[in-house]
């Protein structure tokens, strides 16, 4: 057989990547928790209500980069898909059979997805609030979202985080990048819904998009009053063109899990603390040189038991101040399980900043320092 003949043969499909053990364990725990939550709700005469499916959430409802719509931000296997904006309008998707099936299950006291067990938008409601339908739902009557949603411009990422099953999610997408024409349609949708907030993030790195310099100005032009929030690992926000695009955001969270490479790379595989920190500082300088106060720039410090010692936390606060960042927040995580910050859960960090839905937070603009405490919360759970 000739080499030319070999070249004409179709290449075998790549083998699916094996899921990390922490996600296998996480799935098992969610399955057990799902049964427990369903039984306790029934014993108490309760049913379930989802704020995302009710249109009252400021997060979770997600438009993926291939224009499929998910009811939650952790839809790694596509089980939370409720429709496709390539085929239907958003209103048809939101009130369509896919979403209604989930509402029916919740109204019957069942959790339709394992991800429901860890969703901050899941609420319990008395059985008496169930509307038998059609359509059947529990709690307040569903309405179109207005507080906020997620928009994913790409599912590609330059790093590999232990607690992110992005690889599984990527296999459910028909494309890995949203093109500008579709993004323009989504910008019109945000305007039509009158969204108060748009979270320009999900399972990819927003600044990995080759079109980011056009995407953010387009979103802002069509939605001048919308609060646009971006989460980035910071490594690719490394040119003036990308920094100029970043200025169209309202708030940027830099997800940097530690104060050096040794800490960071235990979670953010392929990451670089030096690059992320340098790019945070450079964006502060770029913004300040233009006399701007936005976007608000925040260090999102993910907490694990290898980076949560007091010495490291206080060092991170000092580094955030030195970089000129506006805020730093400390986020406890649940995945991987072996990384749980038991110091946070035992209250050892309770004198760091103030409590909030993130975990602990310091607003460096207002001179907040470790030792100050103030109750503060927002509408959604962590």
N, C-alpha and C positions, 0 to 999 in steps of 0.2 A: 504494500500500500504506500503510495507516494506521500511526501510531506504536504503537497498541495491538497491532496484529498483529506488529509488530517485537518488542514486549516479550514476546510469547508464544514467540518462536523460541528454541531452545536456544542458549546461548552456545558459541562454538567452544572446544575444549579449549586450555588454554595450551600454548604451545610448550615442549618440554623445555629446561631451562637448559643452555647449553653448558658442558661441563666445562673447568675451568682447564687450561692447558697443562702445569702441573707434575704434574697427575694423569695426563695422557696419557703424559708421559715416565715417570712412576713405574710405570704399568702395563706399558710396554714393557720397562723394566729388570727388573721382576718376572718377566715372561715369559721373558726371556733367562736370568735366574738360576734359574728353575724347571728349564729344560732342563739347565743346567750341574749343578745339584744332583742331578738324577735320574741323569745319566750317571756322575758321580763315585761315587755310591752303588753303582751296579751294578758298576763296575770294582773296587770294594773289597769286593764281596760283602755289601753292607749293604742294609737296608730302613729304613723310617721308622716312628717311634712318636710319637703325639701325647699329651702328658700331659693335655690338656683332654678329649680323647675317651676317655682312660683313667681319668678321674675323679681324677687326682692333681694337677691344676693348682689354684692359688689365684686365678686370674684367667681371662680369656678366655671361658669358657663364659658365654653371655649370654642373659638373658630380655629380649626387646625389649618396648617399650611396648604392642604389639598382641598380646602373648603368643606370638609366634613365638620359636623358640629358635635361636640361632646358635652355632656352635662357636668363634667368635673375635670379638674386639672391634673388628675393622675390616671387618665384613661390609657394605660399602657397597652391593653390588649384589644381596644376598640369596642369593648362591651358597653361602654357609655355613649356610643354614637347614637344620636337621635335623628340624624338626617344629613343631607348633602346640599349645599347651596349651589352646586353646579346644576341641580335639577329642580330645586324648589326655592321659594323666597324664605327669608328667615321666619316670617310669621307662620308660613305653612309648616316649617320644620318644628317650630316651638310648640305649636298646637296640634301637630300631626300625631300619627299613631305611635311612632317611636317614643316620643316624650310621654304620650298619654299612657302607654303600657307601663312605664316606670311609675307614673302617678297612681295608677290603679294598684300596683303591687304595694306601694307605700300605704295607700288607704286601707289595704287589707291587713296591714300589720307586718308586711314582709319587706325585707331589704333586697331589692333587685340586683344590686351589685355588691361585691365584697368591699369595694372602695367606699361604699356608704358608711362603713363602720368607722372610718377615720376622717370623715368629712365634717367640717365646721358648719356646714349649712343644713345638716340633718337635725331636725327637731322632733320631739314627741308632742302629740296633741291628743286631747280626749277623743274617744270613739264617736262622741256626739257631734264632732265637727266634720264628720265625713259626709260629703255630698254624694249620694248614690248614683247620680248621673242619669243618662250620659251628659257630659263626661264625668267620670268618677274621680274624685280627688279628696284629700283631707286638708283641713286648714283653710286659709284664705283662698279666694278664687284666683287662679293664675292670671298673670298679666305679663306683657312684654317687658323684658329687662330694661331698666333705666339707670340703675346705680352703677353698674360696671360689668365688664366681661374681659376675657382674655383673647388676644389675637396673636397667633403664632406665625411669624414670617418665614421661619425655617425650622426644620426638625434636626438639622445638622449641628454638631457641636465640636469644638476643638479640644475638649477635655473629656474625661471619663470618670464620672462621680459614682462612688459605691452605692449611694442611695437613690440613684436615678436609673430606671429601666428604659432609657431612651431607645436602646437598640430594639426592644420589642415593639415600642410605639412606632418607630420608623418603618417597620415591616408592615404596619397597617396603613401607611400613607401611600397614595398613588404617585405623589410627587414629593420631593424633599424641600422645595423652595416655592414660595408664592410669587408669581410674577406681578409686575407693576399694574397691569390692567385689572387683575383680580384684587390687588390691594386697593386700587382706586375704588372698586365696587364696595369693598369693606369699609373704606373711609366714608363713603356715602351712607352705608348702613349705620355706622356709628352716629352720623349726623341725624339720620332719620329717626333713630331710637332716642336721640337726645341723651346719650350716655354721659353721666357725670364723670366717669373714670374709664380709661382704657388701659389695661395691663398688657403692654406690648412684649409678651413673654409667654413661654410655656416650656417645651421640652428641647429647645435648641438655643444656640447663642445668637441673639439678635444681630450683633455686629459682625457675624460671619457672613451675612448676606451681602452679595456684591452690589446690591441696589440700595443699601442702607442710607446713602447720601441723598437719595430721592424719596425713599419711603417716609421718613420722618417729616420732612417739609410738607409732603402731600397730606399726611394725616393731620398735621397742625393747620394747614391752610383750610381744610374742610371742617375742622373742629377746633376753632380758636379758643374756646372756653373749656374744653375737655381736659381733665387731669390725665396726663399720659405718664405711665410708670414703666420703667424698664429694669430688668434684672440682668446683670452681666457678670461674667467671671473677670472682666477687665483686661484680659490679656490682649485682645484684638482691638481694643479702643486705643490705637497707637499711632494715629496719623491726624493731622489737622483737619482733613476732610471728614473723618469720622467724628472728631470732636465738634466740628461745626454742626454735623447732623445731630449729635447728642444734645446740643443746646435747644432743640425743639421739644425735648422732653420736659416734664414737670418735676420728676423725681427719678433718680437712678440709684439702684441698689447694687453695690459691688459685693458679690458673694466670694469671700476670701476666708478660708477656714484655718486661720492660724497666723502666726507672726513670723514664720520662716518656712522654707521649703520642706523641712523634715515634717512639720505638723501638717502643712497643707496637702502634701502628696499622699498622706495616708488616706485621705478621702478624695481629693481632686487629682486623680491620676492624670498625668501629662500636663498638670498645671505648673505655674511658676509664680511664687510669691513675689520675687523681685520685679518681674514684669507687671504684675497686677498692681502692686503698690506704686510703682513708678507712673503707671498710667492713671491711677486715681489722682495722684498729686499733679500730674500734667493737666488733667481736665479741670481741676480746681483753678490752676493758674490761667488756663485758657479762658474759663468763664469769668474769673475776676478781672482779667485784663480788659474785658468788654463792659465792666461795670454792672454785671448781671447778678441777680440773687437766685436765679433758677437756671438749670435744674438744681433741686436739693440733692446733695451728694452724700450718700450714706454707706458706711461699711457694714455689710451684713455678715457678721461673724458667726458661723455655724459652730455650735458647741459639741464637743466630743470629750471623752474622758482622757484623751491625749493632748488636749489644748485648753483645758478649763482650769488649770491651776491659777491661783491668784496672781502670781508673778507674770504669767502670760497675759491675763486679762488686763492688768494695769498697764503692761507694756503696749498692748493694742490700743488702749485709750490714749496713751501718750503719742503713739505713732499717728493715730487719727487726727489729733490736734496738730501735730507737726506738719501733716499733709494739708491742713486747712479744711478738712472735711466738715460737713455740717452736723453729721450724726454718726453714731456707731451703735449697733444693736447686737444683742447676743441671743441666738436662736437655738433652743434645745431641739434635738432631733431624735427620731425613733428608728431610723434605718441608716446604717446597720445596727442590729441589736447590741452587738458587742462593743459599740462605740458610745452607748448611752452616757450622758454626763450625770453621774450620780451626785456630783458636787452641787450641780444646779438643783436637782430634785430634792436634795437634803437641805436646801436653803443656804448653802455656803456662799452664794453669790447675791444674797438678798440686799446687800448694801451697795451694790453696783447699779447706779442709775435708778430708774423707776420701772415698775412692772407694767407690761402692756401685752397685747395679743401675740407679739413676737417672742416675748420672753422678758428680757431686760433691755432698756434703752437709755441712751444719754444724748441729749440735744446739746451739742457743743456750741451752738449759736447763742444759747441762753445761759451759758456758763454752768451747765449742770455738771456736777462732779461726783465721783463715787462717795456714797454716804448719804446722799439726798434721796428721799423717798416721796413719791406722790402717786396716788391711785389714778390710773388712766387706762381706758380701753376703747376699742372700736367695735363695729358691728359684727365682724366675723371671727371665728375661732382660728387658732393657729393651725 
